[in-house]
Amino acid sequence: MSQYQTPDSKKEEFRKYLEKSGVIDALTKVLVGLYEEPERPPNAVDYIKRYMGAPTGVDIEAIRAENDELKKQVEDHQQTITDLNERIKKIEGDS
């Protein structure tokens, strides 16, 4: 039987998870850094991304599509290798 959790207990569990994994500290540091900037950056989200180490101006969907295409190519190449290995075994067996 699954344990019933109230929304408050779920929130508290999630908060503990964020705290334990260091997310709260990282976000606090970036927000303090943004607050202490002498001149406000025009795009706060880009500032946060840069501060956290994420590249800006990257098309994530294009990267995902390219990744999917590359995975498909790997599968195709693995199948080609398997087929060629079978052909080699057959030729060696015929000799």
CORWO-V316967 format. One record per pair of residues at least 12 apart in sequence whose ideal C-beta (glycine too) atoms are under 6 Angstrom apart, sorted by the first residue. I is the first residue (numbers start at 1). GAP is how many residues later the second one is. Records with the same first field share a line. If there is no record, write none. Layout:
I->GAP, GAP
This chain:
30->18, 21
33->18
34->13
